[in-house]
């Protein structure tokens, strides 16, 4: 049960004004409570208040029982369908099947090769909007809660699925019909069956207690009359219904398996050769960085060679003159001190120059190329690539490229120069030390054969484990509200602990391999020391001369330098392979095929284009992938300047594909042409096309920052212009206060501050600021109440009376005022004409109305 008495709520304790005030509500088990009100009236806030997500600053409240919460914008995690539904609870196959069947998901699952183990992409990108809504509803029901708090659960499904959910979930003998259900809705039918209706206005609530109508199951035609359908057939522009579970080619989102989730535009696992990567790195560095690398690579070994040779010459001269010479020893000591000081100065200069060149040349180029590749990547790339893989590629590829390229090249050039000078120095002064070089090279090569393959394999596993750990962390960060409300903290905490344990487990063989490697290097050092001892004894016993301690230390340093340089050269292929793996990872992301040129100077249209808004589809067809059917099939359509065109049809009919074709979001698999004011859009850069068209999408985006930055991110308009657009909409609904301070308020996190309907109002304000000759409304009013919908439609018709407007909608009232209506089915136009004429004709459109 829920008991709220004269309560006021705020988002934070420090907030001055309450979001809701003087709220009273008492509901018990078995009741249905409908929460209604205009967009921005506080429906979602009231539901979150019941879930204790808002601060109660006044009154008394009590919630007895566990809560199952369904948010308005479903949050889907990157995991299997089963994992998304059970959400950390034990898997009960029988109850699971009941839930998916009640949510009209059984047919979808049966068509997926992996069934309920099909991987759902990040944010649910590879399933449709209706499927996301039904998945979230299934997760809520599977929680087996005592109280169900549902935020507009029917907004993303059409009439057939709505009837199925009412029959099997909410009403009658539905799975949760005997539980307390608190449901916010813009629907006119559901409140008829409610025990209480909570009407919200101006942050306050009015509760009406009524005797609910008796719900009777029956065919959809009994459930939906002419009037109710035209008023209430909510949008499912991207869903698959129970009666039409075909792959959603309309959104390029086929129901994928684990394999198909890795297809499409995801970077191919291409491998470049060492020579190709070497040339690539040299071109990337540029002449200034290469000069610094060459100078840095030569300076220290040449300095060391000169000083060491001078010291050896003085030592040999002393030996020829009869032994130790105090004056000569002091001179050698001074030379060593000068060498150390010079080494420090060279190191400091190298570091300063390297940091400057790396920051101003390499880091800039590497990050710019990586980000440009992501910016110009096609939308399908983001449908199949998770942000964890992008982040991993940036951290392990771009970071390595930008920070370790100078060090790697400098170090390896330094090693080559050192070994060349070392071999010359040893061969010239102590040639018999060269005997040990083949043995050292052989031992080091065997060490590489023994250790490197295993080490590389562990690195690859660690990289994938890091991606999994990052995915789990992102799931917790993005879904913390849902995790908290569903009481799944322990499950996800255990997942984090398991990922950390796996990471630590992989560290053990890495440490073991490192210990083995160190042991082999110690063995090599031991061989060198034994060889030096043998040489000293041999010289004493058979050559009649004794080796002084200074000679011994000098020759030992030469030998160790020779051993170290020989080991570095033998290890070079292993280092190159590891470094090349990072380069390959980086290049896979920087070689993503862009969707289309951003600008094409030869065909750049005039600043006034499009002047009229005339659109002509000529034999246009679209296929998202070769293995999919045509999403659009031979479309021939002429839209006159200033015409208001409505597009309707069932899911997968091709409505959204028509819009994507207009914005060139699908850059492959097209035939025919689209002409706008005499200009073929295929000849234009996307940067010359898209900014000249306007769109209000179904899922609007809110950016971090102030209201002003959200409405005018490019700073093209004055505050007066922005306020003029706001006042034409509904400044109260977008939470504005006074013109003096309102625009500078922080928009906060959109999931916390704005409902979906308010975000759509924000999109309308953006369009009013940027008056365009061609405007697309893609379910632009799907999440607002009917009154706000009608108000928005009147405003659009008034403000854009001369513009060409293309409206996609399932809510038929939205398109009834259009000049013409297109009915689409299977990628084709099956009907076209004025709405009244189509109704009288009795075709597809008339069936939708009936």
C-alpha positions in Angstrom: 0.0 0.0 0.0 0.9 3.7 -0.4 0.0 6.4 2.0 1.0 10.0 1.3 -0.5 12.8 3.4 0.1 16.5 2.6 3.6 15.9 1.3 5.9 18.2 -0.6 8.9 17.0 -2.6 12.0 18.5 -4.1 14.8 17.0 -6.2 17.4 18.0 -3.6 17.3 19.1 0.0 18.8 22.5 -1.0 16.1 23.2 -3.6 14.1 26.3 -2.7 10.9 25.5 -4.6 9.1 22.1 -4.3 8.5 20.1 -7.4 5.3 18.8 -5.9 3.4 20.2 -3.0 0.5 19.2 -0.8 0.2 15.8 -2.3 -2.2 13.3 -0.7 -2.8 9.8 -1.9 -3.9 6.6 -0.2 -4.0 3.3 -2.2 -4.0 -0.3 -1.3 -3.4 -3.7 -2.9 -5.5 -4.5 -5.9 -6.3 -0.9 -6.8 -5.4 0.8 -10.1 -4.4 4.4 -9.7 -4.2 6.5 -12.9 -2.0 9.6 -12.9 -3.0 12.1 -15.5 -2.1 15.7 -16.4 -0.6 17.9 -19.0 3.0 17.7 -20.2 5.3 19.0 -17.4 2.6 18.8 -14.7 4.7 16.4 -12.6 3.4 12.9 -13.4 6.9 11.4 -13.6 8.0 13.3 -10.5 5.0 11.9 -8.5 5.9 8.4 -9.5 9.6 8.9 -8.5 8.4 10.4 -5.2 6.6 7.2 -4.4 9.8 5.4 -5.2 11.7 7.7 -2.7 13.8 9.2 -5.5 12.8 12.7 -4.5 13.3 14.4 -1.1 10.2 14.7 1.0 10.4 18.1 2.8 6.9 18.2 4.2 4.2 15.8 5.3 4.2 12.1 6.1 4.5 9.2 3.7 4.6 5.4 3.9 5.1 2.8 1.3 4.5 -0.8 2.5 5.9 -3.4 0.1 8.5 -3.8 -2.6 8.3 -1.6 -5.8 8.6 -2.5 -9.4 9.3 0.6 -11.5 8.9 1.2 -15.2 10.5 4.4 -16.4 9.2 6.4 -19.4 12.4 6.1 -21.4 13.4 2.4 -21.0 17.0 1.8 -19.9 18.4 -1.3 -21.5 21.8 -2.7 -20.6 24.3 -4.3 -23.0 23.6 -7.9 -22.2 21.3 -10.8 -23.2 17.6 -10.4 -23.3 17.3 -12.9 -20.4 19.8 -10.9 -18.3 17.9 -7.7 -19.0 14.6 -9.2 -17.8 15.6 -11.2 -14.8 18.0 -8.3 -13.8 20.0 -10.2 -11.2 17.2 -12.4 -9.9 17.1 -16.2 -10.1 16.0 -17.6 -13.5 12.5 -19.2 -13.3 11.8 -20.6 -16.8 8.1 -21.1 -16.2 7.5 -17.6 -14.8 9.8 -16.1 -17.4 7.8 -17.6 -20.2 4.6 -16.2 -18.7 6.1 -12.8 -18.5 7.4 -12.6 -22.0 4.1 -13.9 -23.4 2.1 -11.4 -21.4 4.3 -8.6 -22.8 3.9 -9.8 -26.4 7.5 -10.8 -26.6 7.2 -14.5 -27.2 7.0 -14.3 -31.0 10.0 -11.9 -31.2 12.1 -14.4 -29.1 11.0 -17.3 -31.3 12.3 -15.6 -34.4 15.8 -14.9 -32.9 18.3 -17.7 -33.5 19.7 -17.3 -30.0 16.3 -16.9 -28.4 16.3 -15.2 -25.0 20.1 -15.4 -25.0 20.3 -12.9 -27.9 22.6 -10.0 -27.0 20.8 -6.7 -26.8 23.1 -3.9 -27.8 24.0 -0.8 -25.8 20.9 1.3 -25.1 18.9 -1.4 -27.0 20.2 -0.1 -30.4 19.6 -3.4 -32.2 16.0 -3.7 -31.2 13.0 -1.4 -31.9 11.5 1.2 -29.7 8.4 -0.9 -29.0 10.5 -3.9 -28.1 12.5 -1.8 -25.7 9.3 -0.7 -24.0 8.0 -4.3 -23.8 11.4 -5.5 -22.5 11.4 -2.9 -19.7 7.8 -3.9 -18.8 8.8 -7.5 -18.7 11.7 -6.7 -16.4 9.3 -4.8 -14.1 6.8 -7.7 -13.9 9.5 -10.3 -13.4 10.6 -8.4 -10.2 7.4 -9.9 -8.5 6.9 -6.7 -6.6 4.1 -5.8 -4.3 3.6 -2.3 -5.9 4.0 -1.5 -9.6 4.8 2.1 -10.5 4.5 2.4 -14.3 5.4 5.6 -16.2 3.3 5.7 -19.3 3.7 2.0 -20.2 1.4 2.2 -23.3 3.0 5.2 -25.1 5.3 3.1 -27.3 2.9 0.4 -28.5 0.1 0.4 -31.0 -3.5 -0.6 -30.4 -3.0 -4.3 -30.9 -0.2 -4.6 -28.4 -1.9 -2.2 -26.0 -4.9 -4.5 -25.9 -2.7 -7.5 -25.4 -0.9 -5.8 -22.4 -4.2 -4.7 -20.9 -5.5 -8.2 -21.2 -2.5 -10.1 -19.9 -0.7 -7.6 -17.6 -2.7 -4.7 -16.2 -6.4 -5.6 -16.1 -8.8 -8.5 -16.0 -6.8 -11.7 -15.2 -3.4 -10.0 -16.0 -0.3 -11.0 -14.1 -0.3 -7.9 -11.9 -4.1 -7.2 -11.9 -4.3 -8.1 -8.2 -1.4 -5.8 -7.2 -1.4 -2.1 -6.5 -0.7 -0.4 -9.8 0.1 3.3 -10.1 0.2 4.2 -13.7 0.8 7.6 -15.4 -0.8 7.9 -18.8 -1.9 10.2 -21.6 -4.4 7.5 -22.6 -8.2 8.1 -22.3 -9.2 4.5 -21.9 -7.1 3.3 -19.0 -8.5 5.8 -16.4 -11.9 4.3 -17.0 -10.8 1.2 -15.2 -9.0 3.0 -12.4 -10.1 3.1 -8.8 -8.6 6.5 -8.3 -7.6 9.2 -10.8 -4.8 11.6 -9.7 -5.0 14.8 -11.7 -1.8 17.0 -11.6 -1.7 20.7 -12.3 0.6 23.4 -11.0 2.6 20.9 -8.9 -0.5 19.9 -6.9 -2.8 16.9 -7.2 -6.5 16.3 -7.1 -7.6 12.8 -6.3 -10.9 11.5 -7.7 -12.2 8.2 -6.3 -14.5 6.3 -8.6 -16.0 2.9 -9.3 -14.0 1.4 -12.1 -15.7 0.0 -15.1 -15.6 -3.8 -15.4 -12.9 -4.8 -17.9 -14.0 -7.4 -20.4 -11.5 -9.0 -22.9 -12.5 -9.1 -26.5 -11.3 -8.5 -30.0 -9.4 -5.3 -30.8 -12.3 -4.0 -32.8 -14.4 -4.0 -29.6 -11.7 -2.3 -27.7 -11.0 0.5 -30.2 -13.8 2.6 -31.6 -13.3 5.2 -34.4 -13.0 8.0 -31.9 -10.7 6.2 -29.4 -8.4 5.0 -32.1 -7.9 8.4 -33.6 -7.4 9.9 -30.2 -5.3 7.2 -28.5 -3.4 5.1 -31.0 -0.1 5.9 -29.5 3.2 5.9 -31.4 5.3 2.8 -32.0 7.3 4.2 -34.8 10.1 1.7 -34.2 8.3 -1.2 -32.5 7.4 -4.7 -33.6 3.9 -5.7 -32.6 2.6 -9.0 -31.6 1.0 -9.4 -35.0 3.8 -8.1 -37.0 7.1 -9.5 -35.7 9.2 -9.0 -38.8 12.8 -7.8 -38.6 12.7 -4.0 -38.3 14.4 -3.0 -41.5 12.8 0.4 -41.1 15.3 1.2 -38.4 18.2 -0.8 -39.7 17.9 -2.8 -36.5 17.4 -6.4 -37.2 17.0 -8.6 -34.2 20.6 -9.6 -33.8 22.4 -12.5 -32.3 25.8 -12.3 -30.7 27.4 -12.7 -34.2 25.3 -10.1 -35.9 25.9 -7.7 -33.1 29.5 -7.6 -34.3 28.7 -7.1 -38.0 27.8 -4.0 -40.0 30.1 -1.0 -39.6 32.1 -2.3 -36.7 35.9 -1.9 -37.4 37.2 -4.9 -39.3 39.9 -7.0 -37.6 42.4 -6.0 -40.2 46.1 -6.5 -39.6 48.7 -4.2 -41.2 52.3 -5.4 -41.8 55.2 -4.0 -39.8 56.5 -2.1 -42.8 53.0 -0.6 -43.4 52.8 0.5 -39.7 56.3 1.8 -39.8 55.5 4.1 -42.8 52.3 5.1 -41.2 54.0 6.1 -37.9 56.7 8.1 -39.8 54.0 10.0 -41.8 52.1 10.6 -38.6 55.1 12.0 -36.7 56.2 14.4 -39.4 59.6 16.0 -40.0 59.9 18.0 -36.7 59.3 15.0 -34.5 61.6 12.8 -36.5 64.4 15.3 -36.2 63.9 15.4 -32.4 63.9 11.6 -32.3 67.1 11.3 -34.4 68.9 13.9 -32.4 67.8 12.4 -29.1 68.6 8.9 -30.2 72.1 9.9 -31.2 73.1 12.3 -28.5 73.4 10.0 -25.4 75.1 7.0 -27.1 77.6 9.2 -29.0 78.4 11.1 -25.8 78.8 7.8 -23.9 81.0 6.4 -26.7 83.3 9.4 -26.7 83.7 9.5 -23.0 84.1 5.8 -22.6 86.7 5.7 -25.4 88.7 8.5 -23.8 88.6 6.7 -20.5 89.7 3.4 -22.1 92.6 5.2 -24.0 93.8 6.7 -20.7 93.5 3.3 -19.0 95.5 1.5 -21.7 98.1 4.3 -21.6 98.5 3.8 -17.9 98.8 0.1 -18.4 101.5 0.5 -21.0 103.4 2.9 -18.7 103.6 0.4 -15.9 100.4 0.5 -14.0 98.4 2.8 -11.8 98.9 6.6 -12.2 97.3 8.8 -9.6 97.1 11.9 -11.9 95.6 9.9 -14.7 93.0 8.3 -12.3 91.9 11.8 -11.2 91.5 12.8 -14.8 89.3 9.8 -15.5 87.2 10.6 -12.5 86.7 14.2 -13.8 85.7 12.8 -17.2 83.1 10.6 -15.5 81.7 13.5 -13.5 81.5 15.7 -16.7 79.9 12.8 -18.5 77.2 12.4 -15.8 76.4 16.1 -15.8 76.2 16.1 -19.6 74.0 13.0 -19.5 71.6 14.9 -17.1 71.5 18.0 -19.4 70.9 15.8 -22.4 68.1 14.0 -20.6 66.5 17.2 -19.5 66.7 18.7 -23.0 65.3 15.5 -24.6 62.4 15.4 -22.2 61.5 19.0 -22.7 61.7 18.8 -26.5 60.0 15.5 -26.6 57.1 16.7 -24.5 56.7 19.8 -26.6 56.7 18.0 -29.9 54.6 15.1 -28.6 51.9 17.5 -27.3 51.9 19.9 -30.3 52.3 17.4 -33.1 51.6 13.7 -32.3 48.9 14.1 -29.6 47.1 16.7 -31.7 47.3 14.6 -34.9 46.4 11.3 -33.2 43.4 12.5 -31.3 42.2 14.6 -34.2 42.2 11.7 -36.6 40.6 9.4 -34.0 37.8 11.9 -33.2 37.2 12.8 -36.8 36.8 9.2 -37.7 34.2 8.8 -35.0 32.4 12.0 -36.0 32.1 11.1 -39.6 31.4 7.4 -39.0 28.0 6.2 -40.2 25.1 5.7 -37.7 25.3 2.0 -38.2 28.7 2.0 -36.7 27.3 3.1 -33.4 24.5 0.6 -33.6 27.1 -2.2 -33.6 30.0 -0.8 -31.5 29.8 -0.2 -27.8 31.3 2.8 -26.2 33.5 0.4 -24.1 35.2 -0.8 -27.3 35.6 2.8 -28.5 37.1 3.8 -25.1 39.4 0.8 -25.1 40.6 1.7 -28.6 41.3 5.2 -27.5 43.0 4.3 -24.3 45.1 1.4 -25.6 45.5 2.7 -29.2 45.3 6.4 -29.3 47.0 6.9 -26.0 49.9 4.6 -26.9 50.2 6.3 -30.3 50.3 9.7 -28.9 52.5 9.2 -25.8 54.8 6.2 -26.6 55.6 6.8 -30.3 58.5 9.2 -29.6 59.8 7.0 -26.7 59.6 3.8 -28.7 61.4 5.3 -31.8 63.9 7.1 -29.7 64.6 4.1 -27.5 65.0 1.7 -30.4 67.2 4.1 -32.4 69.3 4.6 -29.2 69.7 0.8 -28.9 70.8 0.4 -32.5 73.3 3.2 -32.2 74.5 1.9 -28.8 75.0 -1.7 -30.0 76.9 -0.5 -33.1 79.2 1.6 -31.1 79.5 -1.0 -28.4 80.5 -3.7 -30.9 83.0 -1.3 -32.4 84.4 -0.4 -29.0 84.6 -3.9 -27.7 86.0 -5.3 -30.9 88.6 -2.5 -31.0 89.7 -2.6 -27.4 88.8 -6.1 -26.0 88.0 -8.3 -29.1 88.0 -11.5 -27.0 84.8 -10.3 -25.3 82.9 -10.8 -28.5 83.0 -14.6 -28.0 80.1 -14.4 -25.6 77.7 -12.5 -27.9 76.3 -15.5 -29.8 75.6 -17.3 -26.5 73.8 -14.3 -25.1 71.7 -13.9 -28.3 70.8 -17.6 -28.3 69.6 -17.6 -24.7 67.6 -14.4 -25.2 65.9 -15.7 -28.3 65.0 -18.9 -26.4 63.6 -16.7 -23.6 61.4 -14.9 -26.2 60.1 -18.1 -27.7 59.3 -19.4 -24.2 57.6 -16.3 -22.7 56.4 -13.9 -25.4 53.5 -15.9 -27.0 52.0 -16.5 -23.5 52.5 -12.9 -22.5 50.8 -11.6 -25.7 47.8 -14.0 -25.1 47.4 -12.8 -21.5 47.6 -9.1 -22.7 44.7 -9.8 -25.2 42.7 -11.5 -22.5 43.4 -8.6 -20.1 42.2 -6.1 -22.7 38.9 -7.9 -23.2 38.5 -8.3 -19.5 39.1 -4.5 -19.2 36.3 -3.9 -21.7 34.0 -6.2 -19.7 34.9 -4.4 -16.5 34.3 -1.1 -18.1 30.9 -2.3 -19.5 29.9 -3.3 -16.0 31.0 0.0 -14.5 29.0 1.9 -17.2 25.9 -0.2 -16.6 26.1 0.7 -12.9 26.7 4.4 -13.7 23.9 4.6 -16.3 21.4 2.4 -14.6 22.0 3.3 -10.9 18.4 4.4 -10.4 17.0 1.2 -11.8 19.5 -0.9 -9.9 18.6 0.8 -6.7 14.8 0.6 -7.3 15.0 -3.1 -8.2 17.2 -3.9 -5.2 19.9 -5.4 -7.5 22.9 -3.7 -5.8 24.2 -7.0 -4.5 24.1 -8.7 -8.0 26.0 -5.9 -9.7 28.4 -5.5 -6.8 29.2 -9.2 -7.2 29.8 -8.7 -10.9 32.2 -5.9 -10.2 34.0 -8.1 -7.6 34.1 -11.0 -10.1 35.6 -8.7 -12.8 38.2 -7.5 -10.3 39.0 -11.0 -9.2 39.4 -12.1 -12.9 41.8 -9.1 -13.5 43.8 -10.1 -10.4 43.8 -13.7 -11.4 45.3 -12.7 -14.8 48.0 -10.7 -13.0 49.4 -13.9 -11.4 50.7 -15.5 -14.6 51.9 -12.1 -15.7 54.0 -11.8 -12.5 55.1 -15.4 -12.9 56.3 -14.7 -16.5 58.0 -11.6 -15.4 59.8 -13.5 -12.6 60.9 -16.1 -15.1 62.1 -13.4 -17.5 64.1 -11.8 -14.7 65.6 -15.1 -13.8 66.8 -15.6 -17.4 68.3 -12.1 -17.5 70.0 -12.8 -14.2 71.4 -16.0 -15.7 72.7 -14.0 -18.6 74.4 -11.6 -16.2 75.8 -14.5 -14.3 77.3 -15.9 -17.6 78.9 -12.5 -18.2 80.4 -12.4 -14.7 81.7 -15.9 -15.1 83.2 -15.1 -18.4 84.9 -12.0 -16.9 86.3 -14.1 -14.0 87.6 -16.7 -16.5 89.2 -14.0 -18.6 90.9 -12.5 -15.6 92.3 -15.9 -14.4 93.3 -16.7 -18.0 95.2 -13.4 -18.3 96.9 -14.0 -15.0 97.9 -17.6 -15.5 98.8 -17.7 -19.1 99.6 -14.2 -20.3 101.8 -13.2 -17.5 99.9 -10.0 -16.7 97.5 -9.1 -13.9 94.2 -7.3 -14.5 93.7 -4.4 -12.2 90.4 -3.8 -10.4 89.8 -0.7 -12.5 90.4 -2.6 -15.7 88.1 -5.4 -14.5 85.2 -2.9 -13.7 85.7 -1.1 -17.0 85.7 -4.3 -19.1 82.7 -5.6 -17.0 80.8 -2.4 -17.9 81.6 -2.9 -21.5 80.5 -6.5 -21.4 77.2 -5.6 -19.6 76.6 -2.8 -22.1 77.2 -5.3 -24.9 74.9 -7.9 -23.3 72.1 -5.3 -22.7 72.3 -4.0 -26.2 72.3 -7.5 -27.7 69.3 -8.4 -25.6 67.5 -5.2 -26.8 68.1 -6.1 -30.4 66.9 -9.7 -29.9 63.8 -8.4 -28.1 63.1 -5.9 -30.8 60.6 -8.1 -32.8 58.6 -8.8 -29.6 58.4 -5.1 -28.7 57.6 -4.3 -32.3 54.8 -6.9 -32.3 53.3 -5.5 -29.1 53.5 -2.0 -30.4 52.1 -2.9 -33.8 49.0 -4.5 -32.1 48.3 -1.1 -30.6 48.8 0.6 -33.9 46.5 -1.9 -35.6 43.8 -1.2 -33.0 44.1 2.5 -33.6 44.1 2.2 -37.4 41.0 0.1 -37.3 39.1 3.0 -35.8 40.7 5.7 -37.9 40.0 3.7 -41.1 36.2 3.5 -40.6 34.6 4.3 -43.9 32.9 7.7 -43.5 29.2 7.9 -44.3 29.7 10.5 -47.0 31.8 13.6 -47.7 31.0 16.4 -45.3 31.2 19.1 -47.9 31.7 19.0 -51.7 32.9 22.4 -53.0 31.9 21.7 -56.6 28.3 21.1 -55.7 27.9 23.3 -52.7 24.4 24.9 -52.9 23.7 28.6 -52.5 23.1 29.9 -48.9 19.4 30.3 -49.6 18.9 26.6 -50.7 16.3 25.1 -50.4 14.3 28.2 -51.4 10.9 26.4 -52.1 10.9 23.0 -50.4 10.1 20.9 -53.5 11.0 17.2 -52.9 11.0 14.6 -55.6 11.7 10.9 -55.0 12.6 9.2 -58.4 12.7 5.4 -58.5 14.3 5.5 -55.1 15.2 2.2 -53.4 17.1 1.5 -50.2 18.7 -1.6 -48.7 20.5 -1.4 -45.5 22.6 -4.5 -46.0 22.9 -7.0 -48.8 21.4 -9.8 -46.7 18.3 -7.7 -45.9 15.2 -7.0 -48.0 14.6 -3.6 -49.5 13.5 -1.1 -46.9 12.3 1.2 -49.6 11.2 -0.3 -53.0 11.0 2.0 -56.0 9.6 5.0 -54.4 8.2 7.7 -56.8 6.8 10.7 -54.9 6.6 14.4 -55.5 6.0 16.7 -52.6 5.0 20.2 -53.6 6.5 23.3 -52.0 4.7 24.1 -48.7 2.7 20.9 -48.8 1.8 19.2 -45.5 2.4 15.5 -45.9 1.4 12.8 -43.4 3.0 9.3 -43.4 1.4 6.3 -41.7 1.7 2.6 -41.8 2.5 -0.4 -39.6 5.9 -1.1 -38.1 8.5 -1.9 -40.7 6.5 -0.3 -43.5 9.4 2.1 -44.4 8.3 5.4 -42.8 11.5 6.1 -40.9 13.5 4.8 -43.8 12.0 7.5 -45.9 13.3 10.1 -43.4 16.7 8.5 -43.2 17.0 8.6 -46.9 16.1 12.3 -46.9 18.9 13.1 -44.4 21.3 10.6 -46.1 21.7 8.6 -42.9 21.8 5.4 -44.9 24.8 6.0 -47.2 24.9 2.6 -48.9 22.6 0.4 -50.8 20.6 3.2 -52.5 19.4 3.4 -56.1 17.4 6.2 -57.8 17.6 9.8 -56.6 16.1 12.4 -54.3 15.8 15.9 -55.7 15.3 18.9 -53.5 14.7 22.2 -55.4 16.5 20.8 -58.4 19.5 19.5 -56.5 20.3 15.8 -56.3 21.1 15.3 -52.6 23.5 12.5 -53.5 25.8 15.1 -55.0 25.9 17.2 -51.8 28.0 16.8 -48.7 26.1 15.8 -45.6 27.3 19.1 -44.0 25.6 21.0 -46.8 22.4 19.0 -46.6 21.4 18.2 -43.0 21.8 21.7 -41.4 19.3 23.0 -44.0 16.6 20.6 -43.0 14.7 20.6 -39.7 13.6 17.7 -37.7 11.8 17.0 -34.4 12.7 13.4 -33.5 10.7 11.1 -31.2 13.7 10.8 -28.8 14.9 14.3 -28.2 18.3 15.1 -26.8 19.2 17.3 -23.9 22.8 18.5 -23.5 24.6 19.3 -20.3 24.6 23.0 -19.6 22.2 25.9 -19.5 18.8 26.2 -21.2 20.4 28.7 -23.6 23.2 26.4 -24.6 20.6 23.6 -25.2 18.4 25.8 -27.4 21.2 27.6 -29.2 24.4 25.4 -28.9 26.1 27.3 -31.8 25.3 30.7 -30.4 23.5 31.9 -33.5 20.6 33.8 -31.8 20.1 36.5 -29.2 18.3 36.0 -25.9 15.3 37.9 -27.3 15.1 35.4 -30.2 15.2 32.5 -27.9 12.5 33.9 -25.6 10.3 34.7 -28.5 10.5 31.0 -29.5 9.9 29.8 -25.9 6.8 32.0 -25.4 5.3 30.6 -28.6 5.6 27.1 -27.0 4.9 26.7 -23.4 7.5 28.3 -21.1 5.8 26.8 -18.1 6.2 23.3 -19.4 9.9 23.7 -20.1 10.5 25.1 -16.6 11.4 28.6 -17.4 11.2 31.4 -14.8 11.8 35.0 -15.5 13.4 36.2 -18.8 16.2 37.7 -16.8 17.5 34.5 -15.2 15.6 31.6 -16.8 18.0 30.9 -19.8 21.0 30.7 -17.6 19.6 28.0 -15.4 21.3 24.6 -15.6 19.2 22.1 -17.5 20.7 19.4 -15.2 20.5 15.8 -16.2 17.6 15.3 -18.7 16.6 12.1 -17.1 16.1 13.9 -13.8 14.8 17.4 -14.9 12.7 16.7 -18.0 10.1 14.2 -19.1 10.1 12.9 -22.6 7.2 15.3 -23.5 9.1 18.3 -22.2 12.2 17.3 -24.3 9.9 17.2 -27.4 8.8 20.8 -26.5 12.4 21.8 -26.3 13.0 20.3 -29.8 10.0 22.4 -31.1 11.7 25.5 -29.7 14.9 24.7 -31.5 12.9 24.3 -34.8 11.1 27.6 -34.2 14.5 29.3 -33.9 15.9 27.7 -37.0 13.1 28.2 -39.5 13.7 25.7 -42.3 11.9 25.3 -45.6 11.7 21.5 -45.1 10.7 20.1 -41.7 10.3 16.5 -40.6 8.2 15.6 -37.6 9.1 12.0 -36.6 6.5 11.1 -33.9 7.2 14.6 -32.6 4.2 14.5 -30.2 4.2 10.9 -29.2 5.0 11.6 -25.5 2.8 14.6 -24.8 -0.8 14.7 -23.8 -3.6 15.2 -26.3 -4.1 18.8 -25.5 -0.4 19.7 -25.8 -0.3 17.7 -29.0 -3.1 19.7 -30.6 -1.5 22.9 -29.4 1.9 21.9 -30.9 0.2 21.0 -34.2 -1.6 24.4 -34.4 1.7 26.2 -33.7 3.5 24.2 -36.3 0.8 24.9 -38.9 0.9 28.6 -38.1 4.7 29.2 -37.9 5.6 27.0 -40.8 2.7 27.7 -43.1 5.0 28.2 -46.1 7.3 25.2 -45.2 7.1 21.7 -46.5 6.2 19.5 -43.5 6.5 15.7 -43.5 4.8 14.2 -40.4 5.2 10.6 -39.3 2.7 9.5 -36.7 0.6 6.6 -35.4 -1.7 9.0 -33.6 -4.0 9.7 -36.5 -5.2 13.0 -35.2 -1.7 14.3 -35.8 -1.9 13.8 -39.5 -5.6 14.4 -40.2 -4.9 18.0 -41.0 -2.4 17.1 -43.7 -2.9 18.0 -47.3 -2.1 14.5 -48.3 -1.5 11.2 -46.5 0.8 8.4 -47.6 0.1 4.9 -46.4 3.2 2.7 -46.6 3.6 -1.1 -46.5 6.7 -3.2 -47.0 8.7 -0.3 -48.3 6.2 0.8 -50.9 3.6 3.5 -51.1 0.2 1.7 -51.3 -2.1 4.7 -50.9 -1.8 8.4 -51.3 -4.3 11.2 -51.2 -6.2 13.7 -49.0 -7.3 12.1 -45.7 -11.1 12.4 -46.2 -10.8 11.0 -49.7 -8.8 8.0 -48.4 -11.4 7.3 -45.7 -14.3 7.4 -48.3 -12.3 5.2 -50.6 -12.2 2.5 -47.9 -8.6 1.3 -48.3 -5.7 0.8 -45.9 -6.0 4.2 -44.3 -9.7 3.7 -43.7 -8.8 0.4 -42.0 -6.4 2.2 -39.7 -9.1 4.7 -38.8 -11.6 1.9 -38.1 
